[in-house]
Amino acid sequence: MTDIPTTQTLRIDGMTCASCTARVERMLGKEEGVTGVRANFMTGTVAIDGAAEPARLAEKLAGAGFTAAEDVTRLAIGGMTCASCVSRVERVLQKVPGVTAASVNLAGETATVRHLALTGMPEKLAEAVRSAGYEARIATETTREDLARHKGEEQAKLARAVLLAAALTLPVFVLEMGGHAVPAFHHWLHGLFGQFPLWVAQFLLTSAVLFGPGLRFYRAGVPALLHGAPDMNSLVVLGATAAWGYSTLATFAPGLLPEASRVVYFEAAAVIVTLILLGRWLEARAKGRTGAAIEKLVGLQPKTARRDRAGLIEEVPIDQIRPGDLLHLRPGERVAVDGAVETGHSWLDESMITGEPLPVEKAPGAALTAGTVNGSAAMTYRAERVGADTMLARIIRMVEEAQGAKLPIQAAVDRVTRVFVPVVMGIAALTFAVWLIWGPGLAQAMVAGVAVLIIACPCAMGLATPTSIMVGTGRGAEMGVLFRRGDALQALQGVEVVAFDKTGTLTEGRPALVAIHPAPGTADDAALALAAAAESGSEHPIAGAILRAAAERDLTLAPAEGATAIAGFGLSARVGGQTVLLGARRLMDREGIVLGDLPALADQAAAEGGTPLYLAADGAVLALFIVADRLKPTTKPAIDALHALGLRTAMVTGDAAPTARAIAARLGIDQVEAEVLPEGKVAAIEALRRNGATVAFVGDGINDAPALAAADVGLAIGTGTDVAVEAAEVVLMSGDLSAVVNAIHLSRRVLRNIRQNLFWAFAYNAALIPVAAGVLYPAFGIQFSPILGAAAMALSSIFVLTNALRLKALRPAVEAA
């Protein structure tokens, strides 16, 4: 176990005064192994001298009402080659005192570690991984380019190793296999050089392959063997060394072997190493492509921006930009940081962030998002969120966290891979013994044992899940679907009911005037101008709808006097010498105003989800206004698409039941939970779950946060509140509900892809290990060559990676409007 430092500083929450610090010091000072405690409520930290276990200290603090804060550290790890490496690195990290969870991703070559907020913890984690024989670096925002460069260098090294190994192996292969294929060539070579010189040449060339380009297998595999945790490198080392060692013995000390067994397998050892190096190189190239989505997102961030300081415009790196800075944006440029338009008017392409293809209009006061592209007009904007706080930076972090997550389906794979390599080594030893006792001879026993070692491929098992997650979540980001938690990717594909909040989710979230029905003798514009004048001083949402409609028609409003709100009824005002009333029917009835045929139209509108308002002046009705929160254009197609996927739909709303049922009928929603107060939405989710159904909830407001957290999967509309986004597992960057369908479609396709990969990885081993062991030999006289085993092993990993990369071409189930 990693040593616990003499002094460790822990960040804790809950200390608010000097008495709290005294309490913490007294409590921790009594713990075994603690020699000194110094708490500081100003910094929220406690320094502990001694060798106490951090987890035990955290439990003690929790019992007293304090919380030991946790951090997440991401490490970039080099040298992992298979699922066994993943298990080993995870075990090493989990043994570091203070670590609460560790997840290692083979495809992304990263580790995500959750741990107590102890000073120096990231460095300790990296050192623990290095002590296990792997490379480790702390991954930060500033190291992405370094990591990408490192991966590129690793690919180049592997390419050079493959070329050198192939150049050295080709003569060995031709000398040995050419003689078997063409007997005349065999006789000519032996007549010209003799057997011993030819074998010595093969020995020299094969040794150069094994201890030159192939030395990387020994550097990783031998320490793993010595630590009792063999991995894929160990299998390669054992197999290739066995073939090389046996052949070396047959060459230089043939008297130690039976005469019938004096044969060499140098070509097998050399070809095995070359083929596996080739497989590693192809893997590295494919793994590089799995992270393309992150690279594309990072590439959206400009490196510089044009800052205006007292009229002096200078181009500065974006890390020098601070909130409040005034920035200039030229046509065609990308927005550098999140901000708000100060001057200018333009249209911006936000498709790379939201997935919506149409440009968005931006005028003074409008929000700008880093990474989006300006249209044809220049603007200035004020920086608001910079660095790691920008929306683009948050998106990148969400995608990275989802890509580093482990799905529940991975648990079974981990259990198998943990024992896989030792089991394979046991099967190889048993195979060798059986062939030695009952087989034709020592040489055939050695070939069978080596074939078993080489054919086994935990690489494919280890790559099966993470590659699909990386590519799938990256493709989701390109479609405007962000998985904040990786396990939501699996949970979403099993959802049976999709429930929606109404306002702002199914609807646009802003009331609008949808119809005007004037009384005989009244013009539409005249009625609207009068109503807007009466509402001009009101901040009510319905007043906003009427005022916006008047502004769209460019109507001139007369001044209003004595505007008075009548609670529950409407309002009254004096406009142009007239006494104006605007409100519900009960206001008109109270004032004895005759409404004529308008109530029938009002009843019809109310049944369809609209809000009717009557306008009267000097005791006579002038018009009926219908205000409604319009349904989004994408809502009906999205509901239809969900039904096509075999899902049930529900609406959870605070609206009156008749209005809610009318809207649900228009949309084809299956179930309605109406008149639900904000605190009752969780109970509504539980009601939908009554028959064991798995429920997803889609919402956007602060009052949706409890329901988003209570649902099996919460999907937040990214244009909604930060509270809703934080409570959800999936974020839909646009307000377009087609993203809900695309998220479920993506989840199903990713899980299907993972199952395909796992089936291939497990079926491959289940089928070929027995063949390599020789089950076909008694009936058919077929013995599997280690060379074919190496080729099959490399191809299995390439198949898994290639299958996962197919997700990059996944089309949305519903195209954004």
Secondary structure, DSSP 8 states (H G I E B T S, - for coil): -----SEEEEEEE---SHHHHHHHHHHHHTSTTEEEEEEETTTTEEEEEE---HHHHHHHHHHTT-EE-EEEEEEEEES--SHHHHHHHHHHHHTSTTEEEEEEETTTTEEEEEEE-BTTHHHHHHHHHHHTT-EEEE--GGGHHHHHHHHHHHHHHHHHHHHHHHHHHHHHHHHHHHHHH-HHHHHHHHHHT-HHHHHHHHHHHHHHHHHTTTHHHHHHHHHHHHTT---HHHHHHHHHHHHHHHHHHHHH-GGGS-GGG----HHHHHHHHHHHHHHHHHHHHHHHHHTHHHHHHHHTS-SEEEEEETTEEEEEEGGG--TT-EEEE-TT-B--SEEEEEE--EEEE-HHHH---S-EEE-TT-EE-TT-EE-SS-EEEEEEE-GGGSHHHHHHHHHHHHHT---TTHHHHHHHHHHHHHHHHHHHHHHHHHHHHHSS-HHHHHHHHHHHHHH--HHHHHHHHHHHHHHHHHHHHHTTEEESSTHHHHHHTT--EEEEEIIIIIEEEEEEEEEEEE-TT--HHHHHHHHHHHHTT---HHHHHHHHHHHHTT-----EEEEEEETTTEEEEEETTEEEEEE-HHHHHHTT---TTHHHHHHHHHHTT-EEEEEEETTEEEEEEEEEEEE-TTHHHHHHHHHHTT-EEEEE-SS-HHHHHHHHHHHT-SEEE-S--GGGHHHHHHHHTTTS--EEEEE-SGGGHHHHHHSSEEEEETTS-HHHHHH-SEEESSS-THHHHHHHHHHHHHHHHHHHHHHHHHHHHHHHHHHHHTTTHHHH-----HHHHHHHHHHHHHHHHHHHHGGGG---SS---
